[in-house]
Amino acid sequence: MSVNFFGIAVPSARLVKMTVSRRVVLLLAALLLKIAGGLRRPQRALRVTRGGADADDERRPQALRALTVPRGGNDDENDEPYDDVDDEPDDDDDDEARAAKAAQRWTRRAFEAAQRGRPRAAAHAFEKALELTPDDAPYRAALLINAGSYLAFSGRSADALGPLKEAARLAPDDARALHALGNALHQCDAAGDALEVYARALHAAPSPDFPPNAPLLNNVATILLARGERSLARGALEKSLEIEPHAPGTLFNLATARYSDALETRSQKRRRSDEASRIVVEASFSPGKADDDNDDGGALDDVLRLLDAAEPHAPPGSPLRERVLALRACAANRVPGRAALAAADLRDVLEHGAEHARDARRRGAALLELSRALQDDAAARRDALAEAVAVLDAAALAAPDGRDEYSPLEAR
């Protein structure tokens, strides 16, 4: 069984065949209980491990190759790599100290180029910094984390895996290295591997309220929600909000989980009702009527409170704000007396939402929701229904398989 949010199937936790290993799920559950209990761990120093010479020689070129700018990439004439000559004066006589200072300068240049939108120059500067950094230097792991995170942020998540895996090898107890590697794996659709790395990052965190734990817990929850582990995902999201209470993506994800729970609860109650057919028919034509007969214990009110809190913090014009408004409209449409608010959010989404403009099925579903909200305006309701039918018919002809690869979950 699944419930639908604007045409997206959200799987039921009871019927989904889980592909996450139970070991990882149980480990995450134990870690969340530990975090919720406030148990604190001492700060761990950055521990550098050294493999054999052959292993280092094999890994290091992979990290450098990942920073190579692909052919056919950015041809901006203002994005030429820096000259390899480092002419800044250095009076230090120690070769190792001179190399460390030079690596620091190249790292600074890499960040400057990244901030100015010069990917080729940034990648080249990170490469030079790594070439100057010995494998056993205590700061090499931090440099690899920066380089790998930059690649992932630039949309090159697969290229980021090499530097980040080396960083995690050099500093296996560093939570930031593990967090960055988990993010890159998640972006590469390696959700199972990402969960294992995220679990290690939570274990390595120096305290339950370690600030990077907030986005980490949110990302863990996006994987668990997509795989039907809603109860465990809710725990992760609630702890994330304790650390960072106004994070709009986390608020949205928790609202999504609770919305799915509320619809599933209502569906179960309908099946047990002797008047199930009447309720379904009336729900199609009377906003709020089905809710009178299928009390959800205020679950949808909780969803609306979460989305009301998220909306001011979602950037204007962003996909996240569009998703917040769309889900808020769906929830409001199922609470008595909120139809006008649902209609306002739906009109905003249909007029300004980029995702609803390019996704015909999503747009058609939003128009159907709008027709439900417009019960007091028969002409407007007919127009919304007619447009919905036209849009959905066109979408069915264009893509008869009906697949929708869009995911509503917001990773960070």
C-alpha positions as CSV (number, residue, x, y, z in Angstrom):
1,M,0.0,0.0,0.0
2,S,1.2,3.6,-0.6
3,V,-0.2,7.0,0.0
4,N,0.1,9.8,-2.6
5,F,1.3,13.3,-2.3
6,F,0.7,15.2,-5.6
7,G,1.2,12.0,-7.6
8,I,4.2,10.7,-5.6
9,A,3.8,7.3,-4.0
10,V,5.1,7.3,-0.4
11,P,5.5,3.7,0.6
12,S,3.7,2.2,3.7
13,A,6.2,1.1,6.3
14,R,4.4,-2.2,6.8
15,L,4.4,-3.4,3.3
16,V,7.7,-2.2,1.9
17,K,10.4,-4.9,1.4
18,M,13.4,-3.4,3.1
19,T,16.7,-3.3,1.4
20,V,18.6,-1.6,4.2
21,S,20.5,-4.1,6.3
22,R,18.9,-4.6,9.7
23,R,22.3,-4.2,11.3
24,V,22.6,-0.6,10.1
25,V,19.0,0.2,11.1
26,L,19.5,-1.3,14.5
27,L,22.8,0.6,14.9
28,L,21.1,3.9,13.9
29,A,18.3,3.2,16.4
30,A,20.8,2.6,19.2
31,L,22.7,5.8,18.3
32,L,19.5,7.9,18.2
33,L,18.6,6.5,21.6
34,K,22.0,7.5,22.9
35,I,21.8,11.0,21.4
36,A,18.3,11.4,22.8
37,G,19.6,10.4,26.2
38,G,22.2,13.2,26.1
39,L,25.2,10.9,26.6
40,R,28.3,12.8,25.7
41,R,31.6,11.4,24.4
42,P,35.0,13.0,24.8
43,Q,36.4,15.1,21.9
44,R,38.6,12.8,19.7
45,A,41.8,14.1,18.3
46,L,42.3,13.8,14.6
47,R,43.9,10.4,14.2
48,V,46.0,9.8,11.1
49,T,46.6,6.2,10.0
50,R,49.3,5.2,7.5
51,G,49.0,2.3,5.1
52,G,51.8,0.7,3.3
53,A,53.7,2.7,0.6
54,D,52.0,0.8,-2.2
55,A,48.6,1.6,-0.8
56,D,49.4,5.3,-0.5
57,D,50.9,5.4,-4.0
58,E,47.7,3.8,-5.3
59,R,45.2,6.1,-3.5
60,R,46.9,9.5,-3.9
61,P,46.8,9.7,-7.7
62,Q,43.1,8.8,-7.6
63,A,42.5,11.8,-5.3
64,L,44.4,14.1,-7.7
65,R,42.8,12.7,-10.8
66,A,39.4,13.5,-9.3
67,L,40.2,17.2,-9.3
68,T,41.0,17.2,-13.0
69,V,38.5,19.4,-14.9
70,P,36.7,17.3,-17.5
71,R,37.1,18.2,-21.1
72,G,34.1,20.1,-22.5
73,G,33.7,21.7,-19.1
74,N,33.8,25.4,-18.2
75,D,35.3,27.4,-21.2
76,D,35.1,30.7,-19.4
77,E,38.2,32.7,-20.2
78,N,38.1,34.1,-16.7
79,D,38.4,30.7,-15.2
80,E,41.9,29.9,-16.3
81,P,43.9,27.9,-13.7
82,Y,46.5,29.8,-11.6
83,D,50.1,29.8,-12.8
84,D,52.0,27.0,-11.2
85,V,54.7,29.4,-10.0
86,D,54.3,30.4,-6.4
87,D,56.3,33.5,-6.1
88,E,55.3,34.6,-2.6
89,P,58.5,35.1,-0.5
90,D,59.2,32.4,2.1
91,D,62.3,32.8,4.4
92,D,61.8,29.4,6.0
93,D,64.8,27.1,5.5
94,D,62.9,23.9,6.4
95,D,61.6,22.1,3.2
96,E,58.6,20.6,5.1
97,A,57.6,24.0,6.5
98,R,57.9,25.7,3.1
99,A,55.7,23.0,1.5
100,A,53.1,23.4,4.3
101,K,53.0,27.1,3.8
102,A,52.7,26.7,0.0
103,A,49.9,24.2,0.4
104,Q,48.1,26.7,2.7
105,R,48.4,29.4,0.0
106,W,47.1,27.1,-2.7
107,T,44.2,26.1,-0.4
108,R,43.4,29.8,0.1
109,R,43.4,30.3,-3.6
110,A,41.1,27.3,-4.1
111,F,38.5,28.8,-1.8
112,E,38.8,32.2,-3.4
113,A,38.3,30.7,-6.9
114,A,35.3,28.7,-5.6
115,Q,33.7,31.8,-4.2
116,R,34.1,33.6,-7.5
117,G,32.5,30.7,-9.5
118,R,35.8,29.6,-11.1
119,P,35.6,25.7,-10.9
120,R,38.7,25.1,-13.1
121,A,40.9,27.4,-11.1
122,A,39.5,26.0,-7.8
123,A,40.1,22.4,-8.8
124,H,43.6,23.2,-10.0
125,A,44.5,25.0,-6.7
126,F,43.2,22.1,-4.6
127,E,45.3,19.7,-6.8
128,K,48.4,21.8,-6.2
129,A,47.8,21.9,-2.5
130,L,47.5,18.1,-2.4
131,E,50.6,17.6,-4.4
132,L,52.5,19.7,-1.8
133,T,51.0,17.8,1.2
134,P,52.7,14.6,2.3
135,D,50.6,11.6,2.9
136,D,51.4,11.6,6.6
137,A,50.8,15.3,7.2
138,P,48.2,15.8,9.9
139,Y,46.4,18.4,7.9
140,R,46.1,16.3,4.7
141,A,42.8,14.8,5.8
142,A,41.3,18.2,6.3
143,L,42.5,19.3,2.9
144,L,40.9,16.2,1.3
145,I,37.6,16.9,3.1
146,N,37.6,20.5,1.6
147,A,38.5,19.3,-1.9
148,G,36.0,16.5,-1.9
149,S,33.2,18.7,-0.4
150,Y,33.9,21.2,-3.1
151,L,33.6,18.6,-5.9
152,A,30.3,17.3,-4.4
153,F,28.9,20.8,-4.1
154,S,29.9,21.5,-7.7
155,G,27.8,18.5,-8.8
156,R,30.7,16.1,-9.2
157,S,29.8,13.7,-6.5
158,A,31.3,10.7,-8.2
159,D,34.6,12.5,-8.4
160,A,34.4,13.5,-4.8
161,L,34.4,9.9,-3.6
162,G,38.1,9.4,-4.1
163,P,39.3,12.4,-2.0
164,L,36.7,11.7,0.7
165,K,37.4,8.0,1.0
166,E,41.1,8.8,1.4
167,A,40.1,11.4,4.1
168,A,38.1,8.8,5.9
169,R,41.0,6.4,5.7
170,L,43.4,8.9,7.1
171,A,41.1,10.1,9.8
172,P,38.6,7.3,10.5
173,D,37.3,8.9,13.7
174,D,36.7,12.4,12.2
175,A,32.9,13.0,12.1
176,R,33.3,15.7,9.4
177,A,35.2,13.4,7.1
178,L,32.5,10.7,7.5
179,H,29.7,13.2,7.1
180,A,31.1,14.5,3.8
181,L,31.7,11.0,2.5
182,G,28.2,10.0,3.4
183,N,26.8,13.0,1.6
184,A,28.7,12.1,-1.6
185,L,27.6,8.5,-1.4
186,H,24.0,9.7,-0.9
187,Q,24.2,12.0,-4.0
188,C,25.5,9.0,-6.0
189,D,22.4,7.0,-5.1
190,A,24.4,4.6,-2.9
191,A,21.9,4.9,-0.1
192,G,22.9,1.7,1.8
193,D,26.6,2.7,1.9
194,A,25.7,6.2,2.9
195,L,23.6,5.0,5.8
196,E,26.6,2.9,7.1
197,V,28.9,5.9,6.8
198,Y,26.4,8.2,8.5
199,A,26.1,5.8,11.4
200,R,29.9,5.9,11.8
201,A,29.7,9.7,11.7
202,L,27.1,9.8,14.5
203,H,29.2,7.4,16.6
204,A,32.3,9.6,16.0
205,A,30.6,12.9,16.9
206,P,32.1,14.5,20.0
207,S,28.6,15.2,21.5
208,P,24.9,14.7,20.7
209,D,24.4,18.4,19.9
210,F,27.5,18.5,17.6
211,P,26.2,21.1,15.0
212,P,27.0,19.0,11.8
213,N,24.7,16.3,13.3
214,A,21.6,18.4,12.3
215,P,22.0,18.0,8.5
216,L,23.5,14.5,9.0
217,L,20.4,13.3,10.8
218,N,18.2,15.0,8.2
219,N,20.0,13.1,5.5
220,V,19.7,9.8,7.4
221,A,16.0,10.4,7.6
222,T,15.5,11.1,3.9
223,I,17.0,7.6,3.2
224,L,14.9,5.9,5.9
225,L,11.7,7.7,4.8
226,A,12.2,6.6,1.2
227,R,12.6,3.0,2.4
228,G,9.6,3.0,4.7
229,E,11.3,3.3,8.1
230,R,9.1,6.2,9.1
231,S,9.3,5.7,12.9
232,L,13.1,5.7,13.0
233,A,13.2,8.6,10.5
234,R,10.9,10.7,12.7
235,G,13.3,10.2,15.6
236,A,16.2,11.4,13.5
237,L,14.3,14.4,12.3
238,E,13.1,15.4,15.7
239,K,16.6,15.2,17.1
240,S,17.9,17.3,14.1
241,L,15.3,20.0,14.9
242,E,16.5,20.1,18.5
243,I,19.9,21.1,17.2
244,E,18.7,23.3,14.4
245,P,15.0,24.2,15.1
246,H,14.4,26.4,12.1
247,A,15.9,24.2,9.3
248,P,13.1,24.4,6.6
249,G,14.2,21.2,4.8
250,T,14.0,19.2,8.1
251,L,10.7,20.7,9.0
252,F,9.4,19.7,5.6
253,N,10.7,16.2,5.8
254,L,9.1,15.7,9.2
255,A,5.8,17.1,7.9
256,T,6.0,14.7,5.0
257,A,6.4,11.7,7.3
258,R,3.5,12.8,9.5
259,Y,1.3,13.5,6.5
260,S,1.9,10.0,5.3
261,D,1.1,8.6,8.7
262,A,-2.1,10.7,8.9
263,L,-3.4,9.5,5.5
264,E,-2.6,5.9,6.3
265,T,-4.5,6.1,9.6
266,R,-7.5,7.6,7.8
267,S,-7.4,4.9,5.1
268,Q,-7.4,2.2,7.8
269,K,-10.4,3.8,9.5
270,R,-12.3,4.0,6.2
271,R,-11.8,0.3,5.6
272,R,-13.2,-0.5,9.0
273,S,-16.2,1.7,8.4
274,D,-19.5,0.2,7.4
275,E,-20.1,3.4,5.4
276,A,-16.8,3.5,3.6
277,S,-18.3,4.1,0.1
278,R,-20.4,7.0,1.3
279,I,-17.4,8.6,3.0
280,V,-15.2,8.3,-0.1
281,V,-17.8,9.8,-2.4
282,E,-18.6,12.7,0.0
283,A,-14.8,13.3,0.5
284,S,-14.6,14.0,-3.3
285,F,-17.2,16.7,-3.2
286,S,-17.2,18.2,0.4
287,P,-13.9,19.5,1.9
288,G,-13.7,18.5,5.5
289,K,-16.6,16.0,5.5
290,A,-14.4,12.9,5.5
291,D,-12.4,14.5,8.3
292,D,-15.4,14.7,10.5
293,D,-15.9,10.9,10.2
294,N,-12.2,10.0,10.2
295,D,-10.5,11.8,13.1
296,D,-6.7,11.6,12.9
297,G,-6.1,12.9,16.4
298,G,-4.9,16.2,15.2
299,A,-2.1,14.8,13.0
300,L,-2.8,17.1,10.1
301,D,-2.9,20.1,12.4
302,D,0.7,19.1,13.4
303,V,1.6,18.8,9.8
304,L,0.3,22.3,9.1
305,R,2.2,23.7,12.2
306,L,5.5,22.2,10.9
307,L,4.9,23.7,7.4
308,D,3.9,27.1,8.7
309,A,7.2,27.1,10.6
310,A,9.2,26.0,7.5
311,E,7.7,28.5,5.0
312,P,9.3,31.7,6.3
313,H,12.7,30.1,6.1
314,A,12.4,28.5,2.7
315,P,14.2,30.7,0.1
316,P,11.7,32.6,-2.2
317,G,11.4,30.9,-5.5
318,S,13.2,27.8,-4.4
319,P,12.0,24.2,-5.0
320,L,11.8,23.7,-1.3
321,R,9.3,26.6,-0.9
322,E,7.3,25.2,-3.7
323,R,7.2,21.8,-2.0
324,V,6.3,23.3,1.4
325,L,3.3,25.2,-0.2
326,A,2.2,22.1,-2.1
327,L,2.2,19.8,0.9
328,R,0.6,22.5,3.1
329,A,-2.2,22.8,0.5
330,C,-2.8,19.1,0.5
331,A,-3.0,19.0,4.3
332,A,-5.2,22.1,4.6
333,N,-7.6,20.7,2.0
334,R,-8.3,17.8,4.4
335,V,-8.9,19.9,7.5
336,P,-12.4,21.6,7.9
337,G,-12.4,25.3,7.4
338,R,-8.9,25.5,5.6
339,A,-10.0,25.2,2.0
340,A,-9.4,28.9,1.3
341,L,-5.9,28.7,2.6
342,A,-5.3,25.5,0.5
343,A,-6.5,27.4,-2.7
344,A,-4.2,30.3,-2.0
345,D,-1.1,28.0,-1.7
346,L,-2.2,26.0,-4.8
347,R,-2.5,29.1,-6.9
348,D,0.9,30.2,-5.8
349,V,2.4,26.8,-6.7
350,L,0.7,26.7,-10.1
351,E,1.6,30.3,-11.0
352,H,5.2,30.4,-9.8
353,G,6.4,26.8,-9.2
354,A,9.1,25.6,-11.6
355,E,8.6,21.9,-10.7
356,H,4.8,22.1,-11.4
357,A,5.5,23.9,-14.6
358,R,7.7,21.2,-16.1
359,D,6.0,18.1,-14.5
360,A,2.6,17.6,-16.1
361,R,1.4,14.9,-13.7
362,R,2.3,17.1,-10.7
363,R,0.6,20.1,-12.3
364,G,-2.5,18.0,-13.0
365,A,-2.7,16.7,-9.5
366,A,-2.4,20.2,-8.1
367,L,-5.3,21.3,-10.3
368,L,-7.4,18.5,-8.9
369,E,-6.5,19.6,-5.4
370,L,-7.5,23.1,-6.4
371,S,-10.8,22.0,-7.7
372,R,-11.4,20.3,-4.3
373,A,-10.6,23.5,-2.5
374,L,-13.0,25.6,-4.7
375,Q,-16.3,24.1,-3.6
376,D,-17.9,27.5,-3.1
377,D,-17.1,28.7,-6.6
378,A,-18.7,26.3,-9.1
379,A,-17.3,28.1,-12.3
380,A,-13.8,28.2,-11.0
381,R,-14.0,24.5,-9.9
382,R,-15.2,23.4,-13.3
383,D,-12.3,25.3,-15.0
384,A,-9.8,23.7,-12.6
385,L,-11.2,20.2,-13.3
386,A,-11.3,20.8,-17.1
387,E,-7.6,22.0,-17.1
388,A,-6.6,19.0,-14.8
389,V,-8.2,16.5,-17.2
390,A,-6.5,18.1,-20.2
391,V,-3.1,18.2,-18.5
392,L,-3.3,14.7,-17.2
393,D,-4.5,13.3,-20.6
394,A,-1.6,15.0,-22.3
395,A,0.9,13.6,-19.7
396,A,-0.5,10.1,-20.2
397,L,0.0,10.3,-23.9
398,A,3.5,11.6,-23.6
399,A,4.6,9.1,-20.9
400,P,2.3,6.1,-20.8
401,D,4.4,4.2,-18.3
402,G,3.4,6.9,-15.7
403,R,6.8,6.9,-14.0
404,D,7.7,9.9,-11.8
405,E,11.2,10.0,-10.6
406,Y,10.7,13.1,-8.4
407,S,11.4,12.6,-4.7
408,P,9.7,15.0,-2.2
409,L,12.4,14.5,0.4
410,E,14.8,17.4,1.1
411,A,18.4,16.3,1.6
412,R,21.0,18.8,2.9
